[in-house]
Amino acid sequence: MLIDFKDEDFENKIKNEKVSVILYSAIWCNPCKIYKPVLSKLSDSEEFKDKANFYYGDIENAAINAASSAGIMSIPTTVIYKLGQEVDRMTGYPGEAHAKEFLSKNI
C-alpha cells in the first residue's frame, strides 16, 4: 500500500524510518498512472511489505517542497531513503521486473 505523502512527513516520518520509498508523481502524468499500481503491488508483496514504508507524493500538491528539496526534475521518480538520507533513485516507469530489482538492491 502506498501512503499519501505530505511535505511535513519528511521531518516527522522519513528521517526516523529505517527505509522509506517515495514515488514522486503527479495526477496528470500517464507513466505515473501506470507505475503507481505496480509499486503498490510490490509494497504489499511478501518480499517488501515489512522492510520499508512506501509513499506516494504528488509534486504539485502535498509533496511540492519535498520534491523540490530532493531535486526532482522528472516524474515518476522513485527515491529510497534510509533515516532520511537518499541512497538511490530511479526515474521513469521501469516496469515491474526492473522496479522489483531496484527495490531488492536497495532495501
C-alpha positions, 0 to 999 in steps of 0.5 A: 500500500502506498501512503499519501505523502505530505511535505511535513512527513519528511521531518516527522516520518522519513528521517526516523524510518529505517527505509522509506520509498517515495514515488514522486508523481503527479495526477496528470502524468500517464507513466505515473498512472501506470507505475503507481499500481505496480509499486503498490503491488510490490509494497504489499508483496511478501518480499517488501511489505515489512522492510520499508514504508512506501509513499506516494507524493504528488509534486504539485500538491502535498509533496511540492517542497519535498520534491523540490528539496530532493531535486526532482526534475522528472516524474515518476521518480522513485527515491529510497531513503534510509533515516532520511538520507537518499541512497538511490533513485530511479526515474521513469516507469521501469516496469515491474521486473526492473522496479522489483530489482531496484527495490531488492538492491536497495532495501 
